Amino acid sequence: MSEGNKALKVARGSNRLPADVVVCLQHRKYQRFRSKSDQRYIEGISFYTIKENRRIINFPKPHYDNGVQKNKDDRTNGWYKPTVRIFKNARTYLVNHDVILEDLAPSYFLECLIYNVPDEKFGGSYQDAFWDVLDWLSEADLESFLCQNEQLPLFDGTDEQWSVGNAQLLIEELIHLWDNW
């Protein structure tokens, strides 16, 4: 086992896959607390980075639940998750061909970016979904976007969040990839 900045790295063993283990505490974002028996909160996690000793707060359960909801038949007809995969594959293509740096568009932030796209932009065909989402993103007010957990802004200038400039650069490069494929 080795220590990363945010997780413990567990090496592959004869009977196990490699894994990252995040040592964390429960975090509660209270919506109401009138008494111990009358409270409502969003459950999240908090942990500290090793190098900078910065506190990071995240909400993995709402992130997962919101993704499942967006992918449902009455919203995107099952097109949300495949569309995210298309964008991640396109991002990987750009990285592998030295168009963008690997850390320009982390997977988590790319998924959150696409989560903010209106439901009606997904579907038809893979090509339609990719272009409709990309076209909408190219005109969107990115500053108002939330993470998929709907608890944190996607862009807020902290080290834990993405920058609008990086998102815009990714969108520009994806449009260039589409136009020149």
C-alpha positions in Angstrom: 0.0 0.0 0.0 1.2 3.5 -0.8 -0.1 7.0 0.1 -1.5 9.3 -2.6 -2.6 12.9 -2.1 -6.3 12.0 -1.7 -6.3 8.2 -1.3 -4.4 5.2 -0.1 -3.3 3.1 -3.1 -3.8 -0.6 -2.6 -1.7 -2.7 -5.0 -3.0 -5.6 -7.0 -2.7 -8.9 -5.1 -3.1 -12.5 -6.2 -6.8 -12.3 -5.3 -7.7 -8.6 -5.6 -7.7 -5.8 -8.1 -5.8 -2.5 -7.4 -7.9 0.0 -5.5 -7.9 3.6 -4.2 -9.3 3.9 -0.7 -10.4 7.3 0.5 -10.3 7.7 4.2 -13.2 10.1 5.0 -15.7 11.4 7.5 -19.4 11.9 7.1 -20.3 15.4 6.1 -23.8 16.8 6.5 -25.2 19.8 4.6 -28.1 20.8 6.8 -31.3 22.0 5.3 -33.0 22.1 8.6 -32.1 21.3 12.2 -34.9 22.1 14.7 -34.0 19.2 17.1 -32.3 15.8 17.1 -35.6 14.3 16.0 -36.5 17.1 13.4 -33.6 17.5 11.0 -33.0 17.2 7.3 -29.6 17.2 5.6 -27.8 16.0 2.5 -25.2 13.4 3.3 -21.7 13.7 1.9 -18.1 13.0 2.8 -15.1 15.1 3.8 -11.5 14.3 3.7 -8.1 16.0 3.7 -5.4 16.1 1.1 -2.0 14.9 2.3 0.2 17.4 0.6 -1.7 20.6 1.2 -3.9 19.5 4.2 -6.9 21.0 2.4 -10.4 19.8 3.3 -12.4 18.4 0.4 -16.2 18.0 0.7 -18.1 15.8 -1.8 -21.5 14.2 -2.1 -21.1 10.8 -3.8 -24.6 9.5 -3.1 -26.5 12.4 -4.6 -24.0 12.4 -7.5 -24.8 8.7 -8.3 -28.6 9.2 -7.7 -28.8 12.2 -10.0 -27.0 10.4 -12.8 -29.4 7.5 -12.5 -32.4 9.8 -12.6 -31.0 11.7 -15.6 -30.5 8.5 -17.5 -34.1 7.3 -17.0 -36.5 6.8 -19.8 -38.7 9.8 -18.9 -35.7 12.2 -19.0 -33.0 11.2 -21.6 -34.4 7.8 -22.6 -31.2 6.1 -21.5 -29.0 8.4 -23.5 -27.2 10.3 -20.7 -24.7 7.7 -19.7 -23.7 6.6 -23.3 -23.3 10.3 -24.2 -21.0 10.8 -21.3 -19.0 7.8 -22.4 -18.8 9.3 -26.0 -17.4 12.6 -24.6 -14.9 10.8 -22.3 -13.7 8.7 -25.3 -13.4 11.9 -27.4 -11.4 13.6 -24.5 -9.1 10.5 -24.4 -8.6 10.7 -28.2 -7.6 14.4 -27.8 -5.1 13.5 -25.0 -3.6 10.6 -26.9 -3.1 12.8 -29.9 -1.4 15.6 -27.9 -4.2 18.1 -28.6 -5.0 18.7 -24.9 -3.2 17.9 -21.6 -4.4 15.0 -19.6 -5.4 17.1 -16.6 -7.4 19.6 -18.7 -10.7 17.7 -18.4 -10.8 15.2 -15.5 -13.5 12.5 -15.9 -15.6 13.7 -13.0 -15.8 17.3 -14.2 -16.6 16.2 -17.8 -19.5 14.1 -16.5 -20.7 17.1 -14.4 -20.5 19.4 -17.4 -22.7 17.1 -19.5 -25.1 16.7 -16.6 -26.1 20.4 -16.9 -27.2 20.0 -20.5 -31.0 20.0 -20.9 -32.6 16.5 -21.2 -34.0 17.1 -24.7 -30.5 17.4 -26.2 -29.8 13.7 -25.7 -30.8 10.9 -28.1 -31.6 10.2 -31.7 -28.2 8.7 -32.6 -24.7 8.9 -31.1 -23.8 11.5 -33.7 -26.9 13.6 -32.9 -26.4 13.4 -29.2 -22.7 14.3 -29.4 -23.4 17.3 -31.7 -26.6 18.5 -29.9 -24.9 18.4 -26.5 -21.7 20.0 -27.8 -23.6 22.7 -29.7 -25.6 23.6 -26.6 -22.5 23.7 -24.4 -20.8 26.1 -26.9 -23.5 28.7 -26.2 -24.2 28.0 -22.5 -23.5 30.2 -19.5 -21.0 27.8 -17.9 -20.7 30.0 -14.7 -24.1 28.8 -13.5 -23.3 25.0 -13.8 -23.5 22.7 -10.8 -21.7 19.5 -10.1 -23.9 16.4 -10.7 -24.5 16.2 -7.0 -26.3 19.5 -7.3 -24.7 20.6 -4.0 -21.6 22.4 -5.3 -20.8 24.7 -8.2 -18.9 23.1 -11.0 -16.7 26.2 -11.3 -15.8 28.2 -8.2 -12.1 29.0 -8.5 -10.9 26.6 -5.8 -8.4 23.8 -6.4 -11.1 21.2 -6.1 -13.2 22.6 -8.8 -12.7 23.0 -12.6 -12.0 26.3 -14.3 -14.4 27.8 -16.9 -11.4 28.4 -19.1 -10.4 24.7 -19.2 -14.1 23.8 -19.9 -14.2 26.3 -22.8 -10.9 25.0 -24.2 -12.2 21.5 -24.1 -15.4 22.5 -25.9 -13.5 24.3 -28.6 -11.2 21.3 -29.2 -14.2 18.9 -29.3 -15.8 21.2 -31.9 -12.6 21.2 -33.9 -12.4 17.4 -33.7 -16.1 17.2 -34.9 -15.5 19.6 -37.8 -12.3 17.9 -38.9 -13.0 14.2 -38.4 
